Amino acid sequence: MRFLILLPLLTVTALAQQPKPAPTKLAPEVTAALEAHPDLVYARYGQREMQLDLWKPKSTSQPLPAIICIHGGGWYKGERASMANLAQALAAKGFVTATISYRLSGEAKFPAAIQDCKAAVRFLRANAAKFGINANAIGVTGLSAGGHLAALLTTSGGVKELEGDGGHADQSSAVQAGIAMGAQSDLESARIGELSSKPDDPFYRTFLGDSQAKVPQTYALASPRHHLDKADPSLLFMTGELDDPSTHADEARADLAKLTIPTGLTIIPQAPHAFLGQQKAFDACVSASEAFFAKHLKKR
């Protein structure tokens, strides 16, 4: 199944005339209906504690699907609070949601970040009864670098090198659906090879240790497209209309289609890369995300 919304690109003049967006807001009744569990420790590495914030509807009679929300920031900055509005908006739609902190590239190189993401999935499964989670229905989403990690988490189930030792090793880190927002899905591409070849590249070299040409195996291991196989769950790509076309994941979606795995591309009209910061784009994202996760998680 494919989801495709294509609209003409805005002109530079039209962009200049657009008003500056106000901060994204949630209706008071959304947060009032939720039960919050902040600062939960989901993994430990010696003295280092990794935390997440969790929300769930106050009134529910049965276990709910869970969604992990991963923040962006080029893998070297950012914080989980930037995904709190999305997590709460989705929780109000009948999910248990969590925003996670992960080790940034200045602290630990790849695969530390994805190992943290997998540890968070295992934590939710291990504590499913406590938080009212359907352990067989866990999804993930994220924006930008978080979108890459969401895609990698979705496609790399069972890849031992990416599991890490963050705890709850008896639990599976596999997810059952993913939405990658504004994400790079193919780290072995010529585009990323060129970007990483620049000595001042602040993203890929910092995250992966060197250029694509110098450590191709690392780029392959970090590439969501590299891990695609028939066991993967549904993976939707979402991006702002004004974002780079590489976020459309054309090649990865073609590969998914060949594997008969449900995929699609949702383009948020007139939206930039960081579209979660614009109310209209945020609302469109919540609507599309709810529909996708309801379809692929709520019937499990």
RODO-2510 file (C-alpha; in nm, 4 decimals, decimal comma):
residues 300
     n   res          X          Y          Z
     1     m     0,0000     0,0000     0,0000
     2     r     0,1327     0,3449    -0,0868
     3     f     0,0479     0,6850     0,0535
     4     l     0,1399     0,9675    -0,1826
     5     i     0,0600     1,3356    -0,1638
     6     l     0,2461     1,5513    -0,4141
     7     l     0,2019     1,9266    -0,4496
     8     p     0,4020     2,1856    -0,6485
     9     l     0,7020     2,3402    -0,4763
    10     l     0,6507     2,6919    -0,3467
    11     t     0,8372     2,9751    -0,5134
    12     v     1,0996     3,1740    -0,3260
    13     t     0,8637     3,4745    -0,3262
    14     a     0,5830     3,2727    -0,1744
    15     l     0,8163     3,1428     0,0931
    16     a     0,9281     3,4936     0,1806
    17     q     0,5654     3,5992     0,2255
    18     q     0,4819     3,3169     0,4654
    19     p     0,4318     3,4299     0,8268
    20     k     0,6619     3,2936     1,0936
    21     p     0,4862     2,9947     1,2544
    22     a     0,3760     3,0052     1,6163
    23     p     0,4980     2,7325     1,8539
    24     t     0,3078     2,4060     1,8272
    25     k     0,0384     2,3720     2,0911
    26     l    -0,1797     2,0938     2,2253
    27     a    -0,5387     2,1401     2,3339
    28     p    -0,5652     2,1379     2,7161
    29     e    -0,7981     1,8389     2,7058
    30     v    -0,5246     1,6336     2,5364
    31     t    -0,2763     1,6583     2,8214
    32     a    -0,5520     1,6414     3,0832
    33     a    -0,6545     1,2984     2,9549
    34     l    -0,3058     1,1525     2,9908
    35     e    -0,1115     0,9838     3,2669
    36     a     0,2555     1,0873     3,2624
    37     h     0,5591     0,8858     3,3753
    38     p     0,8661     1,1092     3,3321
    39     d     1,2360     1,0270     3,3668
    40     l     1,2105     0,6484     3,3564
    41     v     1,5513     0,4790     3,3375
    42     y     1,5377     0,2324     3,0498
    43     a     1,9051     0,1347     3,0233
    44     r     2,2285     0,1602     3,2196
    45     y     2,5891     0,1556     3,1035
    46     g     2,7937     0,1596     3,4206
    47     q     2,7000     0,4884     3,5902
    48     r     2,5354     0,6238     3,2738
    49     e     2,1559     0,6131     3,2845
    50     m     1,9355     0,6479     2,9767
    51     q     1,5909     0,7930     3,0366
    52     l     1,2548     0,8158     2,8645
    53     d     0,9263     0,9952     2,9287
    54     l     0,6064     0,7928     2,8894
    55     w     0,2414     0,8886     2,8419
    56     k    -0,0743     0,6783     2,8358
    57     p    -0,4484     0,7468     2,8424
    58     k    -0,5815     0,7712     3,1977
    59     s    -0,8778     0,5465     3,1280
    60     t    -0,8262     0,2258     2,9343
    61     s    -0,9526    -0,1258     2,9884
    62     q    -0,7053    -0,3200     2,7765
    63     p    -0,3385    -0,3144     2,6741
    64     l    -0,2582    -0,0547     2,4097
    65     p    -0,0024    -0,0426     2,1281
    66     a     0,3099     0,1578     2,2070
    67     i     0,4996     0,4119     1,9961
    68     i     0,8546     0,5304     2,0600
    69     c     0,9316     0,8848     1,9377
    70     i     1,2964     0,9648     1,8579
    71     h     1,4291     1,3211     1,8389
    72     g     1,6529     1,4638     1,5692
    73     g     1,9579     1,6879     1,5750
    74     g     2,2099     1,5371     1,3340
    75     w     2,2907     1,2631     1,5872
    76     y     2,5066     1,5132     1,7793
    77     k     2,2489     1,7343     1,9514
    78     g     1,8814     1,7500     2,0453
    79     e     1,6687     1,6293     2,3334
    80     r     1,3692     1,4075     2,3846
    81     a     1,1514     1,7005     2,4984
    82     s     1,1292     1,8138     2,1353
    83     m     0,9113     1,5087     2,0618
    84     a     0,6847     1,5480     2,3662
    85     n     0,3986     1,7181     2,1803
    86     l     0,3880     1,4467     1,9154
    87     a     0,4048     1,1729     2,1778
    88     q     0,1224     1,3250     2,3815
    89     a    -0,0934     1,3882     2,0755
    90     l    -0,0570     1,0232     1,9727
    91     a    -0,1147     0,8986     2,3274
    92     a    -0,4465     1,0828     2,3270
    93     k    -0,5404     0,8752     2,0200
    94     g    -0,5156     0,5502     2,2139
    95     f    -0,1465     0,4604     2,2350
    96     v     0,1182     0,4363     2,5044
    97     t     0,3969     0,6650     2,3837
    98     a     0,7517     0,7383     2,4911
    99     t     1,0174     0,9926     2,4019
   100     i     1,3717     0,8696     2,4545
   101     s     1,7137     1,0182     2,5098
   102     y     2,0002     0,8384     2,3378
   103     r     2,3765     0,8735     2,3415
   104     l     2,4741     1,1478     2,0992
   105     s     2,7753     1,1162     1,8725
   106     g     2,9874     1,3449     2,0904
   107     e     2,9532     1,0918     2,3709
   108     a     2,9567     0,7647     2,1797
   109     k     2,9880     0,6804     1,8106
   110     f     2,7568     0,4536     1,6153
   111     p     2,6122     0,2024     1,6955
   112     a     2,5498     0,3489     2,0432
   113     a     2,2417     0,5488     1,9384
   114     i     2,0601     0,2597     1,7714
   115     q     2,1582     0,0287     2,0574
   116     d     1,9834     0,2712     2,2922
   117     c     1,6733     0,2679     2,0715
   118     k     1,6659    -0,1102     2,0803
   119     a     1,7151    -0,1060     2,4578
   120     a     1,4114     0,1216     2,4857
   121     v     1,1981    -0,1271     2,2914
   122     r     1,3127    -0,4102     2,5167
   123     f     1,2365    -0,1988     2,8254
   124     l     0,8795    -0,1374     2,7088
   125     r     0,8299    -0,5076     2,6407
   126     a     0,9719    -0,6044     2,9791
   127     n     0,7375    -0,3554     3,1487
   128     a     0,4354    -0,4078     2,9255
   129     a     0,2089    -0,5228     3,2074
   130     k     0,3094    -0,2290     3,4290
   131     f     0,2286     0,0354     3,1675
   132     g    -0,0620    -0,1358     2,9914
   133     i     0,1244    -0,2090     2,6679
   134     n     0,0444    -0,4721     2,4089
   135     a     0,3934    -0,6214     2,3814
   136     n     0,3135    -0,7543     2,0341
   137     a     0,2380    -0,4068     1,8974
   138     i     0,5241    -0,1602     1,9336
   139     g     0,5910     0,1059     1,6724
   140     v     0,8492     0,3780     1,6270
   141     t     0,8754     0,7184     1,4663
   142     g     1,1271     1,0006     1,4605
   143     l     1,2282     1,3135     1,2742
   144     s     1,5532     1,3814     1,0843
   145     a     1,8320     1,1906     1,2613
   146     g     1,5544     1,0418     1,4731
   147     g     1,3792     0,9420     1,1519
   148     h     1,6916     0,7609     1,0372
   149     l     1,7094     0,5782     1,3701
   150     a     1,3381     0,4933     1,3450
   151     a     1,3912     0,3476     0,9969
   152     l     1,6991     0,1570     1,1092
   153     l     1,5141     0,0202     1,4114
   154     t     1,2300    -0,0905     1,1827
   155     t     1,4526    -0,2708     0,9325
   156     s     1,7289    -0,4172     1,1522
   157     g     1,5400    -0,6668     1,3664
   158     g     1,7740    -0,9492     1,4645
   159     v     2,0965    -0,7717     1,3660
   160     k     2,3187    -0,8723     1,6556
   161     e     2,5781    -0,5965     1,6138
   162     l     2,3111    -0,3345     1,6812
   163     e     2,1558    -0,4854     1,9948
   164     g     2,3987    -0,3592     2,2582
   165     d     2,3982    -0,4420     2,6277
   166     g     2,1426    -0,1948     2,7607
   167     g     1,9498    -0,4585     2,9532
   168     h     1,6445    -0,6862     2,9189
   169     a     1,8316    -0,9153     2,6805
   170     d     1,5524    -1,1708     2,7123
   171     q     1,3160    -0,9376     2,5254
   172     s     1,2922    -0,8756     2,1503
   173     s     1,3882    -0,5346     2,0136
   174     a     1,1824    -0,5816     1,6957
   175     v     0,9090    -0,3294     1,6197
   176     q     0,5870    -0,3923     1,4298
   177     a     0,5576    -0,0652     1,2352
   178     g     0,7647     0,2457     1,1691
   179     i     0,7330     0,6006     1,0362
   180     a     1,0544     0,7711     0,9276
   181     m     1,0143     1,1499     0,9050
   182     g     1,2580     1,3676     0,7110
   183     a     1,4973     1,0748     0,7152
   184     q     1,7935     0,9428     0,5215
   185     s     1,7233     0,5799     0,4403
   186     d     2,0295     0,4907     0,2312
   187     l     2,3633     0,5792     0,3896
   188     e     2,5447     0,4000     0,1093
   189     s     2,4188     0,6513    -0,1500
   190     a     2,6449     0,8646    -0,3669
   191     r     2,4916     1,1774    -0,2128
   192     i     2,5958     1,0802     0,1377
   193     g     2,9323     0,9636     0,0067
   194     e     2,9903     1,3159    -0,1237
   195     l     2,8669     1,4860     0,1931
   196     s     3,0808     1,2678     0,4173
   197     s     3,3904     1,3303     0,2040
   198     k     3,4043     1,6921     0,3177
   199     p     3,6513     1,7437     0,6042
   200     d     3,4104     1,9794     0,7822
   201     d     3,1100     1,7436     0,7631
   202     p     2,9474     1,7734     1,1091
   203     f     2,7020     1,4867     1,0685
   204     y     2,8116     1,1601     0,9132
   205     r     3,1808     1,1729     1,0042
   206     t     3,0974     1,2595     1,3640
   207     f     2,8288     0,9915     1,3862
   208     l     3,0012     0,7105     1,1972
   209     g     3,3670     0,7861     1,2651
   210     d     3,4919     0,8761     0,9166
   211     s     3,3842     0,9219     0,5554
   212     q     3,1830     0,6680     0,3603
   213     a     3,4892     0,5944     0,1474
   214     k     3,7012     0,5168     0,4536
   215     v     3,4517     0,3037     0,6506
   216     p     3,1987     0,1678     0,3988
   217     q     3,1090    -0,1280     0,6208
   218     t     3,0010     0,1094     0,8972
   219     y     2,7818     0,3077     0,6584
   220     a     2,6249    -0,0176     0,5397
   221     l     2,5543    -0,1294     0,8964
   222     a     2,3981     0,2094     0,9719
   223     s     2,1863     0,2157     0,6550
   224     p     1,8178     0,1189     0,6899
   225     r     1,7981     0,0171     0,3249
   226     h     2,0925    -0,2208     0,3646
   227     h     1,8954    -0,4350     0,6136
   228     l     1,5680    -0,4716     0,4240
   229     d     1,4262    -0,8238     0,4112
   230     k     1,0904    -1,0007     0,3994
   231     a     1,0650    -1,0118     0,7788
   232     d     1,0469    -0,6321     0,8080
   233     p     0,7224    -0,4645     0,9174
   234     s     0,5394    -0,1782     0,7462
   235     l     0,7476     0,1365     0,7015
   236     l     0,6006     0,4728     0,6011
   237     f     0,8124     0,7717     0,5007
   238     m     0,6929     1,1235     0,5796
   239     t     0,8548     1,4513     0,4813
   240     g     0,7931     1,8211     0,4356
   241     e     0,7230     1,9382     0,0820
   242     l     1,0193     2,1767     0,1043
   243     d     1,2660     1,9165     0,2323
   244     d     1,5413     1,7565     0,0246
   245     p     1,4094     1,4927    -0,2199
   246     s     1,6428     1,2355    -0,0648
   247     t     1,3932     1,2118     0,2217
   248     h     1,1415     1,0589    -0,0210
   249     a     1,3324     0,7283     0,0082
   250     d     1,2518     0,6356    -0,3515
   251     e     1,4975     0,3452    -0,3697
   252     a     1,4131     0,2089    -0,0260
   253     r     1,0406     0,2227    -0,1022
   254     a     1,0984     0,0410    -0,4301
   255     d     1,2874    -0,2302    -0,2424
   256     l     1,0085    -0,2570     0,0149
   257     a     0,7510    -0,2892    -0,2609
   258     k     0,9484    -0,5731    -0,4187
   259     l     0,9410    -0,7468    -0,0813
   260     t     0,5629    -0,6837    -0,0640
   261     i     0,6067    -0,4870     0,2589
   262     p     0,3512    -0,2056     0,3021
   263     t     0,5169     0,1323     0,2538
   264     g     0,4347     0,4782     0,1294
   265     l     0,5297     0,8439     0,1154
   266     t     0,3314     1,1193     0,2849
   267     i     0,4393     1,4699     0,1910
   268     i     0,3260     1,7466     0,4259
   269     p     0,2227     2,0463     0,2081
   270     q     0,4321     2,3647     0,2293
   271     a     0,6322     2,2223     0,5191
   272     p     1,0093     2,2412     0,5836
   273     h     1,2450     1,9751     0,7115
   274     a     1,1566     2,0478     1,0759
   275     f     0,7818     2,0373     1,0109
   276     l     0,6850     1,9364     1,3641
   277     g     0,7427     2,2980     1,4655
   278     q     0,4547     2,4267     1,2512
   279     q     0,1006     2,3803     1,3814
   280     k    -0,0679     2,2991     1,0494
   281     a     0,2072     2,0550     0,9521
   282     f     0,2096     1,9062     1,3032
   283     d    -0,1646     1,8437     1,2897
   284     a    -0,1307     1,6788     0,9473
   285     c     0,1495     1,4611     1,0819
   286     v    -0,0560     1,3502     1,3829
   287     s    -0,3513     1,2624     1,1616
   288     a    -0,1431     1,0582     0,9157
   289     s     0,0554     0,8915     1,1946
   290     e    -0,2556     0,7930     1,3864
   291     a    -0,4087     0,6369     1,0765
   292     f    -0,0935     0,4420     0,9928
   293     f    -0,0266     0,3125     1,3440
   294     a    -0,3926     0,2286     1,4024
   295     k    -0,3927     0,0190     1,0854
   296     h    -0,0694    -0,1662     1,1593
   297     l    -0,0676    -0,1889     1,5406
   298     k    -0,4197    -0,1829     1,6814
   299     k    -0,5356    -0,5072     1,5220
   300     r    -0,2443    -0,7136     1,6489
***
